[in-house]
Amino acid sequence: MARACSPKASHEEHLCYLDNIGFVKKNLAAYKKLVAGGGFVCKACGRVAKNKKNLCVPAKI
């Protein structure tokens, strides 16, 4: 299994980081834009995103 990322400066756009800082609860509309029409899945946590830059270990769906 792939390792999930730990929050780092280079990971500030990753969904796991955004969840850790409470972005989802505060900015649901913005979060939906990141995941709507998701074409990539994270092999570490299973989250789905529209752009691979928002995942730690992306794989095309």
C-alpha positions as CSV (number, residue, x, y, z in Angstrom):
1,M,0.0,0.0,0.0
2,A,1.2,3.5,-0.8
3,R,2.1,5.8,2.0
4,A,-0.1,8.8,2.7
5,C,1.7,12.1,2.8
6,S,2.4,14.1,5.9
7,P,1.6,17.8,5.5
8,K,4.6,19.7,3.9
9,A,4.9,23.0,2.1
10,S,4.9,21.2,-1.2
11,H,1.7,19.4,-0.3
12,E,-0.5,22.4,0.4
13,E,-2.9,21.6,-2.5
14,H,-3.3,17.9,-1.6
15,L,-6.8,16.9,-0.4
16,C,-5.4,15.2,2.7
17,Y,-3.7,18.4,3.7
18,L,-6.8,20.4,3.0
19,D,-8.9,18.0,5.1
20,N,-6.3,18.2,8.0
21,I,-6.6,22.0,8.2
22,G,-10.4,22.0,8.1
23,F,-10.7,23.4,4.5
24,V,-13.6,21.1,3.6
25,K,-15.8,22.4,6.5
26,K,-15.0,26.0,5.8
27,N,-14.9,26.0,2.0
28,L,-17.2,23.2,0.8
29,A,-17.9,24.9,-2.6
30,A,-14.2,25.3,-3.3
31,Y,-13.5,21.7,-2.3
32,K,-16.3,20.5,-4.6
33,K,-14.5,22.2,-7.5
34,L,-11.4,20.1,-6.7
35,V,-13.2,16.8,-6.7
36,A,-16.1,17.2,-9.2
37,G,-15.5,15.1,-12.3
38,G,-12.6,13.4,-10.6
39,G,-10.2,11.6,-13.0
40,F,-7.6,10.6,-10.4
41,V,-7.6,8.5,-7.3
42,C,-5.0,8.6,-4.5
43,K,-3.4,5.2,-4.0
44,A,-2.7,6.1,-0.4
45,C,-6.0,7.3,0.9
46,G,-8.6,6.6,-1.8
47,R,-9.6,10.2,-2.3
48,V,-10.7,11.3,-5.8
49,A,-9.7,14.6,-7.4
50,K,-10.1,16.3,-10.8
51,N,-6.4,17.1,-11.0
52,K,-3.5,14.8,-9.9
53,K,-1.7,17.7,-8.2
54,N,-4.3,17.5,-5.5
55,L,-3.3,13.9,-4.5
56,C,-0.3,12.4,-2.8
57,V,0.0,9.2,-4.9
58,P,-2.3,9.8,-7.9
59,A,-3.4,7.2,-10.4
60,K,-5.6,7.9,-13.4
61,I,-9.0,6.4,-13.1
